[in-house]
Amino acid sequence: MNTTMNKTNSQNSSADDLVITGLGMLTANGLGTETNTRLFSEAASKKSSEEYKVVGFNPAPHLTDRKVIKAVSHRDVLGLVAMEDCLKNSGISAQTINPDRTGLYVGAPPSSYEDLHNYNDAASASVDAYGVLNEKAFGEHFRSASPTTLLNGLPNNVLCYGAKTLDARGPNSNYTTMETSSHMAVMGASRALRLGRIDCAVVGGYTAHSNKEFISSMKQRGYGDATPVAEGAAFATLETRANAEKRGAKIVCKVLACAAASDAAGPFQTNSASPALTDLIKQTMANAKVQACDVGVIMTSASGLKSADQAEQTAVNTVWSSAEKPVVAATATRWGNLMEAGGIAEIGFLSDCYAKKSVPESSIVGTTGKFNPEKRTAMIVRTSPWGEYSCMIVEMC
C-alpha cells in the first residue's frame, strides 16, 4: 500500500507543493549536513554539554559581512553561519531573489541569561524611589553598558542580520519555543507561502544554551542527563515547487504537513501519557493524507528528560498499536540535543538514510521496526520540557 501511496504522491505533484531545496547546518562535529551525516556513526557519544560546544571554528570565511562577528554573540554567529550555508546550498542570494517575496522565519533561544541579569542588576540599582534612572549611577554599576551589550542578548539578531544579508523584505517571524521552534518557523512560512505572500523562505533555528546557570537549572529538573544540551544551528529553504523548478533547484523533500500542540501544564510538567502528542500525530497524518503504515521513519527528540521521552514513546506505541511500527531514531545520540535547531537538522540525516537505504544502528531508539526505504514518508516529532509538541511529515525525494 505504501509504495503505491508514495508513487501517487509523486505523480500528483503540484506547482503549489511546498518543498525544501537546500540545507545548512553547524554543530560541534562541523559545518554542513554532509559532514554531520558522514560523521554520525563515527562520532563518539559525548557525556556533557561542554563537549557539544562549537569551539575552534573560524566563522569569518563563511559570512558575507564579517563585521557582524563583533556585533553579536557566539550563538548568533552559529545561526548566521548555518543560514549562509543554507543559502549557498539552495543557490539563492540577494542578487537572485525577489526581496519583497522572500520571508525569514527563525527559531531562537531566549535572551542570554548573563546579558539580561547584568543589565537588570545595574538598572535596578540605578533607579531612585520615583522610578527615574540615574545614568551616572548606571554607568558605575555596569561600566560595560553600551548599545551592543543589550543587542548581544536579543533573541532576534539572526533574523535581523539574516534579512539584511539576503535583503529579504517579506514577512518574517521569530520563535522562542525551545524544541518546537524550528517547526513553528516552518508553520509560519508555510502559511505565508500558501497565501501567496511569498515565493520562498529561509526557515530553521539555532541554539547555544551553554551558560552555566541555564545548564544547572535544567539538570536540577532532570533534563539533559541522558542527552546533553548542544550548540548548533540548522536552516532550510522552503519554497513552492513552481519556484524551485523555475530556479532549477534540487528538491530534497516535500513538506506534507506540520503542526504543534501543548498539554499546557507548565515548565517541566510534560504529561508522560501524552494525549496531546498522540492527537497531534494523528491530526498531522490526517492533514498530510497519510496512514500509519505509510511512514518509513520516525525521528524523535530523545532529549533525555524522562517524562518527555516517555511521552514520545507512548504516543508512537499508541498510534502504531495496530500497524507495523517503523524504525524510530534520534540524531541527539550523536549531535546532542540541538533544541531550537532540531526539527530541521534531521532532514539532512533522513536524506542520507534514504540514499544509503539504511539507518545507523547508533541512532535507533528503543525497540522499533525495520527500515523500509520504499516508504518515502518520514515523520519528525519534537517535544519540549514546557509540554509543547510539534510534528512535521515530509516525503523524501
Secondary structure by P-SEA (a helix, b strand, c coil): caaaaaaaaaaaccccbbbbccccccccccccaaaaaaaccccccccccccccccccccccccccccccccccaaaaaaaaaaaaaaaaacccccccccccbbbbbbbccccaaaaaaaaaaaaaaccccccccaaaaaaacccccaaaaaaaccaaaaaaaaaaacccccccccccccaaaaaaaaaaaaaaaaccccbbbbbcccccccaaaaaaaaaacccccccbbbbbbbbbbbcaaaaaaacccccbbbcccccccccccccccccccaaaaaaaaaaaaaaccccccccbbbccccccaaaaaaaaaaaaaaaccccccbbbbcccccccccccccccaaaaaaaaaaaccccccccccbbbbbcccccbbbbbbbccccbbbbbbbbcc
